[in-house]
Amino acid sequence: MKKVVWKTYVIAFVITSAIFAVSFGLSNAISEKRIQEIRSIENKISVDILSIETQFSLLEDLSCGEIGDSFLSRELASIGSRLQMMESERNPDDPEFLNLKKYYSLLLIKDQLLTKKIAEKCGDNTITILYFYSNREDDCEDCSKQGAVLTRLQELYPEIRVYPFDYYLDTPAIEALRSVHRIDAEFPALKIKNTTYYGLKTLADLEELIPELEEIKKAREEMEALKNATSTDQVE
Amino acid sequence: MNEVFVYILLFVALFFEVFVLLVFLEKRGEIFSPKKKSVTKRLLPAVTVMVPVFNEEKTVAKTLNSLLALDYPKSKLEILVINDGSTDNTQTVLDAFESHPCITLLTKENGGKHTALNYGLQFAKGDIVGCLDADSDVAPDALLHIVHSFIDDKEAMAVVPAIKVGSAHNTLQLTQQIEYTLSIFMRKIMSLIGSIFVTPGPFSFFRREVFSIVGPYRHAHNTEDLEICLRMQEHNMKIINAHEAVVYTVSPNTLKKLYKQRVRWIYGFLRNMKDYYRSFFFNPKHGNLGLFILPISTFSIYSAIYFAALLVVNSVLKIINKVGEYMVTGWHFDIGMPTFDFSWFYVSSSVPVIVSFAMIALVFCMLCAGLALSKEKFRISRGLIFYTFVYGFISTYWLLSASIKALLAKKPSWR
């Protein structure tokens, strides 16, 4: 019978297991670091919201022009893409991840309410879209497409604010939001102004549903034409 | 379930890499400073080199000239050239060598490489008999290294050389250079654990009695070099590697030729395993070869296909998704461009990705070991880049093709 190098197999097994253990450790450490980063952005946004709310309480004494532009949407979008990345690598049912997502949803709701309040007080006509999706398997085949449409819409019209919510996220605020806006479990669902739309809406559909977009486009084109004319005058 | 399966495949693949590197580290003293006996040329054994030739008019002269230039007493060197019914100008080229005292020209009807070798065996007079493919040439000291290995190890019944790519003119050949360097390392490791399972056509040598014990060459699905080696292993014969004996082979210069060569090799391996050597698998009687090397070699073919299939399926799904998105957002150039700021945050940190990086690092260690054995230096080349990032994907094509052919028992063409 030929010789078998059992000792080498055992050592190789131990080393391989160690490399796997280190890989798991490293992966967890990086995930932890990601969670910390999201948490720190969320904390910052939370402070920003508190600051705007305080400003808002003082609104009676302040003019609308003095309310700072918070840039919250951009930062919220940054958390959104980070959470999406984590969701693809981690178990989406991981309690720590779900906590971050819940907190993110709360911040979205707060930002949306604040935007609405400012719009009412200052006559600002910011267009907001509430987007309800589902992550459950086979529950919403079109949700990824709807997400792409809304991302593209925001790229084309940065004036629009899109607030995405996981319909089944287990938190009272989302439940309240669902019941206030009377959203059924049919996906994707979009709440634009006072109307709820179910099913996939393409970019063309949305441009039709929101006539203000045409005005925004026209205003932008006029502005650009004016800018071009001014720069041509300067050259001459 | 799928995730667990991927983890198992990765664990086994990583285990193999760790195992071979461990063997290398454990036996490094034996590899780099072996105990060699000095033998005067007078006491060297008689050697026969068989050169089976079929339509090799372009390469055979170089092959024979390299044999004639061997640093070995000519009185003890016999070169048998067996023309296996060539239909081109091979015979005319061979005729120019007829007068050389070391060379004997033999001609027979075409019957395949194994028949040419068996025909040559009838005439071979050497104590040590080997073969050399007519598309390869040898370093002048190669035969001395081979013979010294037989002298140093009385138990060795066959000695296999280190094979290098002769001259590389394009990226594909440069890539094969890297692959052959890794093979030099692997062959050494297999030798150290008694698990060599191919005595390659280019310059493998046998003690003469091997053929009387195990019998002549067989067709063996066009991989007679693999089959005779496994037959020797079945008879518990020792096969070792002389990494200092260098032979240069012509590597395929087009993807089509490479594909055909590799399909033939892999098909031959799978069919031989299935038809004749299934009993080796997980059988400790056959040592490390049966217990680990043959199973892992078969496993690596299927796992490579699995990972490639996974990649293809995921890529197709992504493309379908992307097209679906285009259809609802309208065609525009900037879709797919990241809308978020780039940061470390988005670098994947999943366990399979980290393990894959560890595996790539270990392959580089193996490559460095192969270079050390070849007495060459590491340098970043086109071939290395292509090998690292592309070769794995294209090789799946012949792995898959050979597996399907083996499953359907459909013979691949030789050329």
HADDOCK unambig.tbl for C-alpha pairs under 7 A between the chains (distance, minus, plus):
assign (segid A and resid 1 and name CA) (segid B and resid 285 and name CA) 5.09 0.50 0.50
assign (segid A and resid 1 and name CA) (segid B and resid 286 and name CA) 6.82 0.50 0.50
assign (segid A and resid 2 and name CA) (segid B and resid 285 and name CA) 6.13 0.50 0.50
assign (segid A and resid 2 and name CA) (segid B and resid 286 and name CA) 5.85 0.50 0.50
assign (segid A and resid 2 and name CA) (segid B and resid 287 and name CA) 4.56 0.50 0.50
assign (segid A and resid 3 and name CA) (segid B and resid 287 and name CA) 5.41 0.50 0.50
assign (segid A and resid 4 and name CA) (segid B and resid 287 and name CA) 5.07 0.50 0.50
assign (segid A and resid 4 and name CA) (segid B and resid 288 and name CA) 5.32 0.50 0.50
assign (segid A and resid 8 and name CA) (segid B and resid 19 and name CA) 6.82 0.50 0.50
assign (segid A and resid 8 and name CA) (segid B and resid 22 and name CA) 6.98 0.50 0.50
assign (segid A and resid 9 and name CA) (segid B and resid 19 and name CA) 6.60 0.50 0.50
assign (segid A and resid 12 and name CA) (segid B and resid 15 and name CA) 6.20 0.50 0.50
assign (segid A and resid 12 and name CA) (segid B and resid 18 and name CA) 5.63 0.50 0.50
assign (segid A and resid 12 and name CA) (segid B and resid 19 and name CA) 5.09 0.50 0.50
assign (segid A and resid 13 and name CA) (segid B and resid 15 and name CA) 6.35 0.50 0.50
assign (segid A and resid 16 and name CA) (segid B and resid 14 and name CA) 6.45 0.50 0.50
assign (segid A and resid 16 and name CA) (segid B and resid 15 and name CA) 5.48 0.50 0.50
assign (segid A and resid 16 and name CA) (segid B and resid 18 and name CA) 6.77 0.50 0.50
assign (segid A and resid 20 and name CA) (segid B and resid 355 and name CA) 6.90 0.50 0.50
assign (segid A and resid 23 and name CA) (segid B and resid 351 and name CA) 5.62 0.50 0.50
assign (segid A and resid 23 and name CA) (segid B and resid 354 and name CA) 5.88 0.50 0.50
assign (segid A and resid 23 and name CA) (segid B and resid 355 and name CA) 6.36 0.50 0.50
assign (segid A and resid 24 and name CA) (segid B and resid 351 and name CA) 5.78 0.50 0.50
assign (segid A and resid 27 and name CA) (segid B and resid 349 and name CA) 5.30 0.50 0.50
assign (segid A and resid 27 and name CA) (segid B and resid 350 and name CA) 5.81 0.50 0.50
assign (segid A and resid 27 and name CA) (segid B and resid 351 and name CA) 5.99 0.50 0.50
assign (segid A and resid 30 and name CA) (segid B and resid 349 and name CA) 6.78 0.50 0.50
assign (segid A and resid 34 and name CA) (segid B and resid 345 and name CA) 6.50 0.50 0.50
assign (segid A and resid 78 and name CA) (segid B and resid 340 and name CA) 6.38 0.50 0.50
assign (segid A and resid 81 and name CA) (segid B and resid 340 and name CA) 6.92 0.50 0.50
assign (segid A and resid 85 and name CA) (segid B and resid 346 and name CA) 6.77 0.50 0.50
assign (segid A and resid 89 and name CA) (segid B and resid 350 and name CA) 6.16 0.50 0.50
assign (segid A and resid 145 and name CA) (segid B and resid 324 and name CA) 6.88 0.50 0.50
assign (segid A and resid 145 and name CA) (segid B and resid 325 and name CA) 5.25 0.50 0.50
assign (segid A and resid 148 and name CA) (segid B and resid 325 and name CA) 6.22 0.50 0.50
assign (segid A and resid 149 and name CA) (segid B and resid 328 and name CA) 6.56 0.50 0.50
assign (segid A and resid 149 and name CA) (segid B and resid 329 and name CA) 5.23 0.50 0.50
assign (segid A and resid 152 and name CA) (segid B and resid 329 and name CA) 6.75 0.50 0.50
assign (segid A and resid 202 and name CA) (segid B and resid 328 and name CA) 4.68 0.50 0.50
assign (segid A and resid 202 and name CA) (segid B and resid 329 and name CA) 6.08 0.50 0.50
assign (segid A and resid 203 and name CA) (segid B and resid 328 and name CA) 6.21 0.50 0.50
assign (segid A and resid 203 and name CA) (segid B and resid 329 and name CA) 5.09 0.50 0.50
